[in-house]
């Protein structure tokens, strides 16, 4: 069965799997503070101001570099400040610098020692662009950024649920600080589009090297077959 499904991918046109009911609802970006699991590190993200989610989406589709920006706003992009708590409980700034995100990341994880920060997705464009996953080093410099196709094969991406603005590819992700990895939770494609309680499969990335581990094993094989079945359903639908 798996071989026959895979062979069909060679002869059908792959289009995104949209499912049903995938409307977009984005709240305006706000200042967010993310705390490490151990409570010793925190990162505060200040987004670039935009007039409204609708204005951003419409202008972004038209192609300007500063889509939806306020005329009096900061056009430089998202800013982040990393702080560590000292022995007296006071927060000390480690770095304060721009992120790669145009407006803001959707979520951020920070290691308890502050030596790694991982951001996920761009506001209003989840699953799209160059900053789906970005790993930052101890000085706040980007080590590596990933697009969804850097992590998953094309047919798998096409089989994921899509909405007007986003590809619903993963979450909730987590840091495995003992193992020195960030664990990406990848959505397993479903014929129902995006269920209320989706299933996930793990894809670890080594934090020291910023390299993903091979997506291998029986569970990944089953996830790929599920993706192939969705592609076949697109062809037949």
C-alpha positions in Angstrom: 0.0 0.0 0.0 2.7 2.5 0.9 4.6 1.9 -2.3 1.5 2.3 -4.4 0.6 5.6 -2.7 4.1 7.0 -3.0 4.1 6.1 -6.7 1.0 8.2 -7.3 2.9 11.3 -6.1 5.0 11.2 -9.3 1.9 11.6 -11.5 -0.4 13.9 -9.6 -0.2 17.7 -9.1 0.3 18.4 -5.4 -1.8 21.2 -4.0 -2.2 22.3 -0.4 -4.7 20.3 1.7 -7.1 22.8 3.1 -9.7 20.7 4.8 -12.7 22.6 6.2 -13.1 25.7 8.4 -9.6 27.1 8.4 -10.3 30.8 8.9 -7.6 33.1 10.1 -8.0 35.0 13.4 -4.9 37.0 14.4 -4.9 39.3 17.4 -2.7 42.5 17.0 0.9 41.8 18.0 1.7 42.8 21.6 4.8 42.8 23.8 5.3 39.2 25.1 7.6 37.9 27.8 8.6 34.2 27.7 10.1 32.5 30.8 12.4 29.4 30.7 11.1 26.3 32.4 13.6 26.7 35.3 12.6 30.4 35.7 16.2 31.7 35.5 16.0 33.2 32.0 13.3 35.3 30.3 13.1 37.0 26.9 10.8 39.9 26.1 9.8 40.4 22.5 8.6 43.9 21.3 6.9 43.6 17.9 7.0 46.1 15.1 3.8 48.1 15.2 1.2 47.5 12.5 -2.1 49.3 11.9 -4.2 46.1 11.9 -3.9 42.4 11.0 -6.1 43.0 7.9 -3.9 45.9 6.7 -0.8 43.8 7.2 -2.2 40.9 5.3 -3.5 42.9 2.4 -0.3 45.0 2.1 2.0 42.0 2.6 0.2 40.2 -0.3 0.9 43.3 -2.5 4.6 43.0 -1.7 5.8 46.1 0.3 8.6 45.6 2.7 6.8 47.3 5.6 3.3 45.9 5.2 0.8 47.4 7.6 3.3 49.6 9.4 2.1 52.6 11.4 3.3 55.8 9.9 4.8 56.8 13.2 5.9 53.2 14.1 9.2 51.4 14.2 9.9 49.7 10.9 13.0 47.8 12.0 11.2 44.6 12.9 10.9 42.6 16.1 13.2 43.4 19.0 14.1 41.0 21.9 15.8 41.5 25.3 17.2 38.4 27.1 17.7 38.6 30.8 19.0 36.2 33.5 18.1 36.2 37.1 21.0 36.6 39.5 21.5 35.1 43.0 19.7 38.1 44.5 16.7 37.6 42.2 17.4 40.7 40.1 17.1 40.5 36.3 20.3 41.3 34.4 20.2 42.0 30.6 22.4 39.7 28.6 21.6 41.0 25.1 19.1 43.3 23.5 18.9 43.1 19.7 16.6 42.5 16.6 15.1 39.2 15.7 14.8 38.0 12.1 11.0 38.3 12.3 9.4 41.2 10.3 6.8 41.8 13.0 7.1 39.2 15.7 7.5 35.5 16.3 4.4 33.4 17.1 6.1 31.6 20.0 9.6 31.6 21.7 11.4 29.1 23.9 14.4 30.1 26.0 17.0 27.8 27.7 17.3 28.2 31.4 20.9 29.3 31.1 20.0 31.7 28.3 22.5 30.2 25.9 19.9 29.3 23.3 16.7 30.9 22.2 14.3 29.4 19.6 11.6 31.3 17.8 8.7 29.8 15.8 6.9 31.3 12.8 6.2 34.8 11.8 3.1 36.6 13.0 0.2 36.3 10.5 2.3 34.0 8.3 2.8 30.8 10.3 4.5 28.1 8.3 5.6 30.5 5.5 8.9 32.2 4.9 12.5 31.8 6.1 11.8 32.1 9.8 9.6 29.1 10.7 12.2 28.0 13.2 15.2 30.2 14.2 17.9 29.2 16.7 19.8 32.0 18.4 23.1 31.7 20.2 24.2 33.0 23.6 24.8 36.5 22.1 21.4 36.6 20.4 22.9 36.0 16.9 21.0 33.7 14.6 22.7 30.4 14.2 20.3 28.9 11.6 16.8 29.6 10.3 14.5 27.0 8.8 11.7 27.0 6.3 9.1 24.3 6.5 10.5 22.7 3.3 13.9 22.5 5.0 12.3 20.2 7.6 9.7 18.2 5.6 9.4 16.8 2.1 7.2 18.8 -0.4 4.4 16.3 -0.5 4.2 16.3 3.3 4.0 20.1 3.4 1.2 20.0 0.8 -0.7 17.5 2.8 -0.7 19.7 5.9 -3.8 21.8 6.7 -3.6 25.3 5.1 -5.6 28.4 5.9 -5.7 31.7 4.2 -2.4 32.9 5.7 -0.8 29.9 7.3 0.4 26.3 7.1 -0.6 24.5 10.3 2.6 22.4 10.6 3.4 22.0 14.3 3.3 22.7 18.1 3.5 22.7 21.0 7.3 22.5 20.7 9.6 22.1 23.7 13.2 22.3 24.8 15.0 19.2 26.0 17.8 20.9 27.9 19.2 17.7 29.3 19.6 16.3 25.8 20.6 19.7 24.3 17.7 19.6 21.7 14.6 21.5 20.7 11.8 19.0 20.0 9.6 20.1 17.1 6.1 18.7 17.3 5.1 18.1 13.6 1.4 17.7 12.7 0.5 14.3 11.3 -1.7 15.0 8.3 -5.3 14.0 8.7 -8.1 13.6 6.2 -10.2 15.9 8.4 -7.8 18.8 7.8 -6.9 20.2 11.2 -8.7 18.3 14.0 -9.4 19.9 17.3 -6.9 17.5 18.8 -4.3 16.8 16.1 -1.6 14.1 16.5 2.1 15.0 16.4 5.4 13.4 15.7 8.7 14.5 17.1 11.5 16.1 15.0 14.5 17.0 17.2 17.1 19.6 16.3 20.5 19.6 18.0 21.0 23.0 19.8 24.8 22.9 19.6 25.0 22.4 15.8 21.5 23.5 14.8 21.1 20.4 12.7 17.9 18.3 12.6 18.1 14.6 13.5 17.0 12.2 10.7 13.3 11.8 10.4 13.4 8.0 10.5 11.6 5.0 12.1 8.2 3.3 12.0 6.3 6.3 13.4 7.8 8.6 10.7 7.0 6.0 8.1 3.3 6.0 9.2 3.2 9.8 9.2 4.5 9.9 5.6 1.9 7.4 4.5 -0.8 9.6 6.1 0.6 12.5 4.1 0.6 10.4 0.9 -3.0 9.4 1.5 -4.0 13.1 1.8 -2.3 13.9 -1.5 -4.2 11.0 -3.2 -7.4 12.4 -1.6 -6.6 15.8 -3.2 -6.3 14.2 -6.6 -9.5 12.3 -6.2 -11.4 15.2 -4.7 
